[in-house]
Amino acid sequence: MEKTRICIFGGSITEGHLDLEQGGWVERLKRNLNAPNKTLRIFNLGVSAESTQEILKRIAKESKVRQANVIIFAGGTNDSRFLKGNENNTFTKLPKFEKNLQKIYKISKRLKAKLIFAGASPCDDTKTQPVPWDTNHSYSNKQINLYNQTTEKFCKKNNLPFIEFNSEITLEDISDDGLHPNPQGHEKIFRLVKQKLEESKII
């Protein structure tokens, strides 16, 4: 039986930042799925602060070397961040972001890997404008929603699976820094991703 090899790309939320209980939603996925199914491998390739621009520099090589036949891109949060408090000055402008999604799609087709996009989770606006660790950077749900809508529209256009987090994640699921999910939030994300993998008959 062919082994299913899933590479998951994203930023610090994918990496598992601030889930001190189980290391994040990807690690929860690995713990839940790897043991009962020996034909499944999951690789956590989330890197803190990365946007589509940084991920594009490594996604092809890192997916190929791991022989990925499934790629999950969970992002948009860092693309949507804006500088100096100006919501029009986002890190990745929306047209560029959409082009980056297209590039990710082309890479997955070239590697013959099934592609799944996951949207960004919401933030607590009262704590993220700016974020305490970098007063030049801010996040808002207004911008996060715009990038999520762009991703979802792209997925509909190209008949790709999209996992939407916003309707499930509440303020109670966000850590004190206002941006990253707490363990409860990571658990919800894990369950949403697992459900989509089941619906897509990947697991």
SULVEN-V648033 format. One record per helix or strand of 2 or more residues. SS is the DSSP state (alpha for helix, beta for strand). FROM is the first residue (numbers start at 1). LEN is the number of residues. If there is no record, write none. Layout:
ss=[SS	SS]
from=[FROM	FROM]
len=[LEN	LEN]
This chain:
ss=[beta	alpha	alpha	beta	alpha	alpha	beta	alpha	beta	alpha	beta	alpha	beta	beta	alpha	beta	alpha	alpha]
from=[4	12	25	40	52	59	70	77	82	94	114	125	129	134	141	161	171	183]
len=[7	4	9	7	4	7	5	4	2	17	5	3	3	5	17	3	3	17]
